[in-house]
Amino acid sequence: MIKFNEKNYSKLCDDRVNNPSKLQKNLKSRKRRVKLTKDGKLFIVAADHTARGIISASGKAMAMGNRFDLLDRLIRALSVPGVDGVLATPDIVEELAYFGALDNKLIFGSINRAGILGADWELDDRQSSYDVKGISEFGLDGGKTLLRIEKSDPGVLNTIEMVASVNSQLARAKKISIIEPLPYIKNSAGKFELNKNIEELVRVIGVASALGTSSAYTWLKVPAFDDFKLAANATSLPLMLLGGDPGTDWQATFNRWQAAFKFQNVRALIPGRALLYSPELSVEAAVAKAVSIVRKV
C-alpha cells in the first residue's frame, strides 16, 4: 500500500495526465478476496455521495468537497479491522486502488448518480457512472442502483425500468446487485424528501424485490426506520442498512442499526457520512464502533 500524503496525492494528479492507464492497471491487478463473506455479514463504506452533488456532512456545508481529505478519511476507514470494502463511483474507486487501499476488499460500483440533489429531474435517476460491462471488466464484485419512488413524478418510471434492466444484467453476470429503494414524497415547497413512514418503506421493498429476471443476486439497501421488524418481514432478500447524514445525533443512528441487526435477513451495514464525518468520534473510532454492531465484537 502506498503511503497517503500530499506528495503522493500530487503524484496521482500527475499520473492522471501523464500515465492515466496506471489507474486502470492498479484496479485490475489488485489482490482479490476469495469469498464474499466469511460470516454471512458485510461492512461496506459508502462513498458515492459527491457524484450526486452531495457535499455536506454533519452540519458542514462543504465537508465532502475536499478530495484529499475525503480520500484520507476513506483510506483510514478501510484500514479498520472488519471493514469488507467500499461502494463508490469510478473516480473514487480508481483513486483508492491507486493507493492500494482496496487490496482484498470488495468493491461495489455505483451506477445511477444522475439524480442530482435538488434538480427538477432528481427522480429520473439514470445511469451515469458504472455499467455492468465496466463492473465486470475491472473486476468489481457488484453494482448499486438508487430507486426513489414517488407517485406523482413520471421520471420514477424511467428509473424503475433502468434498475430492472441493470438487476437482470448483474444477475446474468453473477454479480451482486444492490438496489436502494426509498419512499419519497413532495413537500409543500415542491421539493422531494424521504418519506419516513414504515408502511411506505414496506411497499417499496416489495417493488424492488420483484425487479428484473432474477432476484438471486439482489440485496436491498434500506434505512433503519422505527418498527423495522415490518421492513425485515417484507422480503427474504438480504438487507443492508444505510447510514445517511445523522447530523449531531449520531448515537441515535447507531441505536437504530443495533436494533435492526437482530433480524435474520439484515446482513450488512453500508454507512458513509455518518462515520467519515462524525462530529465527536475519529474516523477509526466511529468505524470500529459500527463494525462491532455487525460483527458483535
C-alpha positions, 0 to 999 in steps of 0.5 A: 500500500502506498503511503497517503500524503500530499506528495503522493496525492500530487503524484496521482494528479500527475499520473492522471495526465501523464500515465492515466492507464496506471489507474486502470492497471492498479484496479485490475491487478489488485489482490482479490478476496476469495469469498464474499463473506466469511460470516454471512455479514458485510461492512461496506463504506459508502462513498458515492455521495459527491457524484450526486452533488452531495457535499455536506456532512454533519452540519458542514456545508462543504465537508465532502468537497475536499478530495484529499481529505475525503480520500484520507478519511476513506483510506483510514476507514478501510484500514479498520479491522472488519471493514469488507470494502467500499461502494463508490463511483469510478473516480473514487474507486480508481483513486483508492486502488491507486493507493492500494487501499482496496487490496482484498476488499470488495468493491461495489460500483455505483451506477445511477448518480444522475439524480442530482440533489435538488434538480427538477429531474432528481427522480429520473435517476439514470445511469451515469457512472458504472455499467455492468460491462465496466463492473465486470471488466475491472473486476468489481464484485457488484453494482448499486442502483438508487430507486426513489419512488414517488407517485406523482413524478413520471421520471420514477418510471424511467428509473424503475425500468433502468434498475430492472434492466441493470438487476437482470444484467448483474444477475446474468453476470453473477454479480451482486446487485444492490438496489436502494429503494426509498419512499419519497414524497413532495413537500409543500415547497415542491421539493422531494424528501424521504418519506419516513413512514414504515408502511411506505418503506414496506411497499417499496421493498416489495417493488424492488424485490420483484425487479428484473429476471432474477432476484438471486443476486439482489440485496436491498439497501434500506434505512433503519426506520422505527418498527423495522421488524415490518421492513425485515418481514417484507422480503427474504432478500438480504438487507443492508442498512444505510447510514445517511447524514445523522447530523449531531445525533449520531448515537441515535443512528447507531441505536437504530442499526443495533436494533435492526441487526437482530433480524435474520435477513439484515446482513450488512451495514453500508454507512458513509457520512455518518462515520467519515464525518462524525462530529465527536468520534475519529474516523477509526473510532466511529468505524470500529464502533459500527463494525462491532454492531455487525460483527458483535465484537 
